[in-house]
Amino acid sequence: LRQKVRDAPLSSIQLLFHYGSHMRTLALLMLLQSAPMYMGDVFQVFARDEWGLLPKDFGGLIALFGILGILSNLSLSPVLKILGIRKFTLFAILSSLLTPTAVVLFSTYTPFLIAACFGFYSSAQKVGTSAAMTSLAYDLGIPQGELAGQKASMSALLKIICPVLYSWLYLKGKSMSLDVREVSSDST
């Protein structure tokens, strides 16, 4: 039992190496789809430092995300029936690209809000991947509880790794931005 408890945080590695290339591909896709959700407080720091949002404004932004999540969940079933799981997953992945694109292209948060409204299915992009993983696990004879534990382990690792990674990327980008500003001010 002690060995199982010690190995639990790393059980998600089995998704990558023990069940074949198809499960590995799905697990990597799930990792990529999940990573932005585990940004941690980096987004709040970004919104404050780059957009000048006050805590009240940031709270409104997070409330908007909650409302959009509810809307996407309520409309998910009819949209899935119309598009099918594969087309919906592709649509959700593409819609998830709208918000980061707005952040990169614009320096204010208004385009971000508009992109978030159009991309509100991005929160549901893992539905197809999760269904495919569950189906493949069934075909491979992997107990569903074991699969759920391995996915939870992967999620727990992402909750640790992603905030550190996003913080590092933010600070690196900020320092590069300052370096560019210094070079452009020296040349004038």
Helices and strands as residue ranges (DSSP letters): H 2-7, G 8-10, H 13-17, H 21-34, G 35-38, H 42-51, H 55-96, H 98-105, H 110-118, G 120-124, H 126-140, H 144-187
